[in-house]
């Protein structure tokens, strides 16, 4: 099999923020399954997003990865579905790239948020630097205000998780039309 020029990894923004450290990303699946789940085509990315993340409310990020920059082995293998997920992504019968070790962030050539549509998700028009999507690798939490039109505004950032949840709960208790959510702090989206 000819290795593609790019492979992709999907994760919630919260997971990306909470599992990166020291220039690498090591999600829970690495410890549980022994590898990081990836995909190799835009169509498969969207199918996996629908099957695994369709009911997840928080932002879903896609990482674009250059296989030539990886330090850990990347193997194309039969799918390893997670119990209870959809099966649409299995229809093509293709092999899936599995990364057997942490993902060095220098191998990430771009990142974007997958926008939701009525049918599931839409491929991003552009990819930007990972730091633009997630902010620097410094941690911290933010409180977001969501208005009745679906617009979101970052109100406070650089907080501890407990403090951010307390602030969001205080705002929610005021009975405004807006709702509030807590998420890992990140830099502005382009």
N, C-alpha and C positions, 0 to 999 in steps of 0.2 A: 504494500500500500504506500502511495506517495503521501508524505506528510503535508498537510495544508500549511499555508503561509500564516494563518491565524487560527487559534482556538478560542473558545469563550467560556466564561464561568458566570453563573447567576447567583446572586445572594441579596438578601435584604441589606439596606444601608447599615442597619443596626449590627448585623452579623459581620459585615466588612470592618466596621469600626472596632467592634469588640474583640475580633480575632486577629488583628494585625499588630505586630510589634517588631521592632528592630529590623525594619525593611522587608519583612515577610508576612504572609498571611497563611494561617493554619486553622481552617474552620473545624467545627466539631466532626464533620464527616471524615476528616483525615484520621482522627483517632478511632472513630467508630468503624469505618469501612477500610481504612488503610490507604486511602487515596482521596484526591479531590476530584469531584465530578465535573466534567467539562463537556462541551459540545463542539462540533466542527462546522456547522452551517447555520446561516440565519434562520432558515426554516425550522431546523431542529431546536434552536434557541427558543423560538416563539412557541413551539409545541411543548417543550419542557416547562416554560413559564406558565402556560395554561394548565398543564397537568399538576405541577407542584406548587405554584404560587397564585393560582387564580383567586383564592379566597383570602390571601394575605393583604391586609389593608396598608401596610407601610410601603414606602418606596422600594422598588426592585431595581437593583443595579446590574449592569452587564459589564464584565471586564473583557477587553480584547487583549489576547496574550500572544506573544511571539514565541513559538516553540523552540526556536534556535537560541533563545536567551535563558531557557530553563536549566537549572542545575540538577533537578530531580528527574527521574525517568518519566517519560510520557508514553503510555502504551494505549493502543487502540484495541478495545476489547468488547465483548458482548455487553449489552446493557446490564446494569445492576440496579433494577428498580427498587425504590423504597416502598415497603408495604403500605397500602392505603392510598397510593397516588393514582392519577390517571394513567392511561396507557397509550394515548395518542402519539406520544413521542417514539413509541416502539414500532409504529406502522411501517416505517421505511426499511427496517431490518439492518440499518447501518451500525457500524461499530462506533463506540463512544471513546473519546480520549479520557484517560484516567491518569492524573498526576500523582505519582507515588512519592510525595514529600511536600514540604511547604512551598508555596508559590512566592518566589522572590519578586518583590514589587517592581524591580527594574525590568522584569519581563512583561509587565503590563504596559501596552503601547497606547491604550485608550480606555476610557470609561464613560458610561452614560446611564441615564435612567430610562427604563423601558416604560413608555407611556401606555396607560390602559385605554382600551377601546371596548366597544360593545362585544366584540368577538374575542377579546382576550388582551393582547398586547401588540404594540406597533414597534417595528424596528426603528432605532433612533436615527435622525437625519445626520448627526455628526457625533463623533467621539471626542472627548477632551481629555486633558491630563487627569489622572486619578486624584491629585491634590485639589483640583477644582471641584470635583464631585464630593469628596469626603473631608477636605481640609487637611491641614498637616497632621501627622501622626502624634497628636498631643492629647487625645481623648476629650472628655467633657461632654456635657449634655445641653440640649437647647429646648426651650418651650416655644411651640408654634401655635399661632392663632389661626383658625380655619373659619372663614366667614360663610355666610349662607349661600354664596355663589361658587364655593369650592376653591377660592383663593386662599393661599397660605402665606403667613408672614412670620418670620422668625422674630420673637419678642426679646428673648434673653438667651445667651449662650455662654459656654465656659463654666457651666454649673456642674455640681455633683448630681448623680442620678436622683438621690433622695430629695435634694433641694428642688430640683426641676419638677419632680412629681408633686411636691407640696405646693409650689407656685401654680402649677396647672390646676390642681384641685381647688386652690383658693379662687382662681378666676372662674372655674366651672360653677362654683357655689354661688356666684353673683347672679346667675340666671340670665346672662346675655344670650343673644341669638347665635353668637359665635361658639365654636367648640375649641378645645385646646388639646394638644398632644405633646408628648415628650419623645424626643428622638436623639440619637447621638449628634453632636454638633458637627457641622461640615461647612466647607467654604461655599461661596455663592455658585449656583448653577449657571452655566452659560447657555 
